[in-house]
Amino acid sequence: MNNFFIVGMPASGKSRLGKFISSRTNLKFFDLDEEIEKNIKMKVKEIFESRGEDFFRKKETKTLNNIISKEDNFILATGGGTPYFNDNMTLINKSGISLFIDVDKKILFERISRNDKRPLLKKTDSLEEKISEIYNERVNFYKKSKYHLKSNIKEQALSIINSYS
């Protein structure tokens, strides 16, 4: 079993890294948010707006469990909040190798301010403060990852994953 999970803040590049790794390995790529959207037939933003965060988090955990139980040899980009809720980080670490992408908050701010699809970050007067608040809430869960990547992320991640094959 070679299952890999990419965790980190919203806009840290989890999906982009997952696609990059998948294109250079034999691992199947999953984006957890996209899988939820396929199952519910709504965008994440719409789910938050119409059904609320609690509903979304339950579907997120269910979808994570489904992928883990039905698939093997994959790389999965989690949602930014996935490790923080429902003991998902414990499940992730029991089910494979986790990589925490730790991107500077200034870079996150730049990326998020150009994108309106992040429901938890749009309803705020101070985006920078909200990013710091969410990071501080979640970082200890992210740090439970087997690997913590801060620089040369693509190269490090590919090297780590190749060491397991």
C-alpha positions in Angstrom: 0.0 0.0 0.0 1.5 3.3 -1.1 -1.1 6.0 -0.2 0.0 9.6 0.2 -1.9 12.5 1.6 -1.0 16.2 1.0 -2.2 18.5 3.8 -1.9 22.2 4.3 -3.7 25.5 4.3 -6.2 26.5 1.6 -4.2 27.8 -1.5 -1.0 26.1 -0.4 -0.8 24.2 -3.7 -1.9 20.7 -2.5 -3.9 19.9 -5.7 -1.2 21.3 -8.0 1.4 19.2 -6.2 -0.8 16.1 -6.3 -1.2 16.4 -10.0 2.5 17.0 -10.5 3.4 13.9 -8.4 0.7 11.8 -10.2 2.1 12.7 -13.6 5.5 11.5 -12.6 4.6 8.3 -10.8 2.1 5.4 -11.0 -0.1 7.0 -8.3 -3.7 7.8 -9.0 -4.6 11.4 -8.0 -7.6 12.5 -6.0 -8.6 15.9 -5.0 -10.9 15.5 -1.9 -12.9 18.7 -2.6 -13.5 17.6 -6.2 -14.6 14.2 -5.1 -17.1 15.8 -2.7 -18.4 18.1 -5.5 -18.9 15.0 -7.8 -20.8 13.2 -5.2 -23.1 16.0 -4.1 -23.2 17.7 -7.5 -22.5 21.1 -6.0 -19.4 23.3 -5.7 -17.8 23.4 -2.2 -18.8 27.1 -1.9 -22.4 26.2 -2.7 -22.4 23.4 -0.2 -21.2 25.8 2.5 -23.8 28.4 1.6 -26.8 26.1 1.3 -26.1 23.3 3.7 -23.5 24.7 6.1 -20.0 23.7 7.3 -21.2 20.8 9.5 -22.8 19.1 6.6 -19.7 19.6 4.5 -17.4 18.2 7.1 -19.5 15.1 7.5 -19.4 14.5 3.7 -15.7 15.3 3.7 -14.9 12.6 6.3 -17.2 10.1 4.5 -15.6 10.8 1.1 -12.1 10.4 2.7 -13.1 7.1 4.2 -14.5 5.9 0.9 -11.3 6.7 -1.0 -9.2 5.0 1.6 -11.3 1.8 1.7 -11.8 1.5 -2.1 -8.5 2.7 -3.6 -4.8 1.9 -3.3 -1.6 3.5 -4.6 -2.9 7.0 -4.7 -2.0 10.6 -3.8 -4.8 12.6 -2.3 -4.9 16.4 -1.9 -7.0 17.0 1.2 -9.1 20.1 1.8 -7.4 22.7 4.0 -9.6 21.8 7.0 -9.7 18.1 6.5 -6.9 17.2 9.1 -8.5 19.5 11.7 -11.9 17.9 11.8 -13.4 14.5 12.9 -10.1 12.9 13.8 -9.2 12.8 10.1 -5.5 13.4 10.7 -5.3 10.2 12.7 -7.1 8.3 9.9 -4.8 9.8 7.3 -1.6 8.8 9.2 -3.0 5.2 9.8 -3.8 4.9 6.1 -0.6 6.2 4.4 2.1 8.8 4.3 1.3 12.4 5.0 3.1 15.5 3.7 2.5 18.9 5.1 3.1 21.8 2.6 3.9 24.8 4.8 3.6 27.9 2.6 4.4 31.4 3.9 1.2 33.2 5.0 2.0 36.2 2.7 1.9 33.8 -0.3 -1.4 32.3 0.9 -2.8 35.9 1.2 -1.8 36.7 -2.4 -3.3 33.5 -3.8 -6.5 33.7 -1.7 -7.1 37.4 -2.5 -7.2 36.5 -6.2 -9.7 33.7 -5.7 -13.3 33.8 -4.4 -14.1 30.1 -4.0 -12.8 29.8 -0.4 -16.0 30.0 1.7 -14.3 30.3 5.1 -12.1 33.1 4.0 -14.5 35.3 2.1 -16.7 36.6 5.0 -14.0 38.6 6.7 -12.9 42.2 6.9 -9.2 41.3 7.4 -8.1 38.5 5.2 -4.6 38.5 6.6 -5.9 38.1 10.1 -8.3 35.3 9.1 -5.5 33.4 7.4 -3.3 33.7 10.5 -6.2 32.7 12.7 -7.0 29.6 10.6 -3.3 28.7 10.3 -2.8 28.9 14.1 -5.9 26.8 14.7 -4.8 24.0 12.3 -1.0 24.0 12.3 -0.6 21.5 15.1 -2.8 19.0 13.2 -0.8 19.6 10.0 2.4 19.0 12.0 1.3 15.5 12.8 2.3 14.7 9.2 5.2 12.4 8.6 6.9 15.0 6.4 6.9 18.8 6.8 7.9 20.6 3.5 8.8 24.3 3.5 11.0 24.8 0.4 11.8 23.0 -2.8 8.4 21.4 -2.2 8.0 19.6 -5.6 11.4 18.1 -5.6 11.3 17.1 -1.9 7.8 15.5 -2.3 8.8 13.6 -5.4 11.9 12.3 -3.7 10.0 11.2 -0.6 7.4 9.4 -2.7 9.9 7.7 -4.9 11.7 6.4 -1.8 8.6 4.3 -1.1 8.4 2.6 -4.5 
